[in-house]
């Protein structure tokens, strides 16, 4: 089980920048930049307006902004991401929506434009 | 030489306790001067007096409030703070690594020191463990730190210093916690476990509430909102029973 350094509760509205070494769980609303060296989890009902940079980003809620994740971005069913994604592994589960461009970060951390996302259906 | 500070004796039971305590302190070889707080001389005044008399170990006998009052005088001083927890919060007991006066005496005797953070309200009121704002019905909170501003409604906000102790094992930062409310289902069963709804960290913060609320420690009112909070890291030389704390000379 992930131990979070920061948890934004359902009824919290946060404006500004969240920067953490550890994991961040968002269940409320954030308007600003989120940065973590670990995992950022956007829970069901949560909404983020702003860029996110992390090792891993897991989304069940909504993001309006760019996402950069060194390791993985995973959009769960019902997740909504409007913004560009740059990551090594992009997983879009059935039922998630993604409007934006995706780019890959390869092992040497150089970027390749317009990588094909790995859809759950395996297509 | 040890100097002990305690709240005033209220009844026969407490008188008996202090008699037993004095005997035990003497038998363990750490007896010293003992003073009781009074309207003329509160814990901070007694601690300052002990400091000027040259005592090297000052021991607070009491709860979080008394310990914090004494600790505030010892910030950045080369003086050891000991605590014999009487009516202390679970959080203070976790911080100390012992929970009763018998254990406390053994820890005091060994005098292992750790450097601890202390919190500050409005730059003049110290707290060693934690504070809380508690309301009967949901109120509006604003937590403003240098990087962000968070607004939320709730009944309960806890402010904690963990000083490298569980569950977070970090120091040099204030923790702001909104506990999850426990909703009881049918037949009084808990529908969810008590845990954390919101957790934020900062070295400094300003808290505002609507309506204005009291900030309490051990049921003592320390201030009212709005308040500014900060901490002075590694500024208290606390005699600790926690194995994890580093030894300080």
Boltz contact constraints between the chains, C-beta under 6 A:
constraints:
  - contact:
      token1: [A, 6]
      token2: [B, 199]
      max_distance: 6.0
  - contact:
      token1: [A, 7]
      token2: [B, 196]
      max_distance: 6.0
  - contact:
      token1: [A, 7]
      token2: [B, 198]
      max_distance: 6.0
  - contact:
      token1: [A, 7]
      token2: [B, 199]
      max_distance: 6.0
  - contact:
      token1: [A, 9]
      token2: [B, 178]
      max_distance: 6.0
  - contact:
      token1: [A, 9]
      token2: [B, 197]
      max_distance: 6.0
  - contact:
      token1: [A, 9]
      token2: [B, 198]
      max_distance: 6.0
  - contact:
      token1: [A, 11]
      token2: [B, 152]
      max_distance: 6.0
  - contact:
      token1: [A, 11]
      token2: [B, 153]
      max_distance: 6.0
  - contact:
      token1: [A, 12]
      token2: [B, 150]
      max_distance: 6.0
  - contact:
      token1: [A, 12]
      token2: [B, 152]
      max_distance: 6.0
  - contact:
      token1: [A, 12]
      token2: [B, 198]
      max_distance: 6.0
  - contact:
      token1: [A, 13]
      token2: [B, 151]
      max_distance: 6.0
  - contact:
      token1: [A, 14]
      token2: [B, 148]
      max_distance: 6.0
  - contact:
      token1: [A, 14]
      token2: [B, 150]
      max_distance: 6.0
  - contact:
      token1: [A, 15]
      token2: [B, 149]
      max_distance: 6.0
  - contact:
      token1: [A, 16]
      token2: [B, 147]
      max_distance: 6.0
  - contact:
      token1: [A, 16]
      token2: [B, 148]
      max_distance: 6.0
  - contact:
      token1: [A, 16]
      token2: [B, 149]
      max_distance: 6.0
  - contact:
      token1: [A, 17]
      token2: [B, 147]
      max_distance: 6.0
